[in-house]
């Protein structure tokens, strides 16, 4: 994954998915999952959220990047409210208002800079503090220092089924578009056939017209010949 992909801004759909997930897991949202059990639960939830968000249209990020994004997002919302004199109505988006109402309103936006900084880094650092005594060769990639928690078979099945349903939906859409294109092609061919038939009738009428003109011309010629013959007989039989 490139630095550019990591640095790109999440899509609106991804942000909405994160906020909805955090609404269902407020302890995770507020960084309140402490201790060994809390950290294990936090890891599991962050892995789950990372899978969800990376399957939505938008940038694909590692889990560590999403953790930092969430902490920074809360810090940004808190700073905006503080800059607006503590009035949350100064927030310009419904998403930021929802983040404030759900996760920040109770602290009144009065956290000092040190506490905000600690909160911004807690969730990220909580996953990696156990790595201090690990082999130095692992320092460059802290993600390999722990394994993804076991996910229930039912959850894995649901993920597979969701992907299958999505794939079948895309296939159905493609088939529908193909059917529409085939119908349009058939209609175009039908119109072409009708145009060809009309052209054929026009040519036939034109041919009949030329034939009629030719016959009329022949009759006129015969009439002129008869007149000429009559005139000749008249003059040759006239008395001198």
Rosetta blueprint (number, residue, H / E / L):
1 X L
2 X L
3 X H
4 X H
5 X H
6 X H
7 X H
8 X L
9 X L
10 X L
11 X L
12 X H
13 X H
14 X H
15 X H
16 X H
17 X H
18 X H
19 X H
20 X H
21 X H
22 X H
23 X H
24 X H
25 X L
26 X H
27 X H
28 X H
29 X H
30 X L
31 X L
32 X L
33 X L
34 X L
35 X H
36 X H
37 X H
38 X H
39 X H
40 X H
41 X H
42 X H
43 X H
44 X H
45 X H
46 X H
47 X H
48 X H
49 X H
50 X H
51 X H
52 X H
53 X H
54 X H
55 X L
56 X L
57 X L
58 X L
59 X L
60 X L
61 X L
62 X L
63 X H
64 X H
65 X H
66 X H
67 X H
68 X H
69 X H
70 X H
71 X H
72 X H
73 X H
74 X H
75 X H
76 X H
77 X H
78 X H
79 X H
80 X H
81 X H
82 X H
83 X H
84 X L
85 X L
86 X L
87 X L
88 X H
89 X H
90 X H
91 X L
92 X L
93 X L
94 X H
95 X H
96 X H
97 X H
98 X H
99 X H
100 X H
101 X H
102 X H
103 X H
104 X H
105 X H
106 X H
107 X H
108 X L
109 X L
110 X L
111 X L
112 X L
113 X H
114 X H
115 X H
116 X H
117 X H
118 X H
119 X H
120 X H
121 X H
122 X H
123 X H
124 X H
125 X H
126 X H
127 X L
128 X L
129 X H
130 X H
131 X H
132 X H
133 X H
134 X L
135 X L
136 X H
137 X H
138 X H
139 X L
140 X L
141 X L
142 X H
143 X H
144 X H
145 X H
146 X L
147 X L
148 X L
149 X L
150 X L
151 X L
152 X L
153 X H
154 X H
155 X H
156 X H
157 X H
158 X H
159 X H
160 X H
161 X H
162 X H
163 X H
164 X H
165 X H
166 X H
167 X H
168 X H
169 X H
170 X H
171 X H
172 X H
173 X H
174 X H
175 X H
176 X H
177 X H
178 X H
179 X H
180 X H
181 X H
182 X H
183 X H
184 X H
185 X H
186 X H
187 X H
188 X H
189 X H
190 X H
191 X H
192 X H
193 X H
194 X H
195 X H
196 X H
197 X H
198 X H
199 X H
200 X H
201 X H
202 X H
203 X H
204 X H
205 X H
206 X H
207 X H
208 X H
209 X H
210 X H
211 X H
212 X H
213 X H
214 X H
215 X H
216 X H
217 X H
218 X H
219 X H
220 X H
221 X H
222 X H
223 X H
224 X H
225 X H
226 X H
227 X H
228 X H
229 X H
230 X H
231 X H
232 X H
233 X H
234 X H
235 X H
236 X H
237 X H
238 X L
239 X L
240 X L
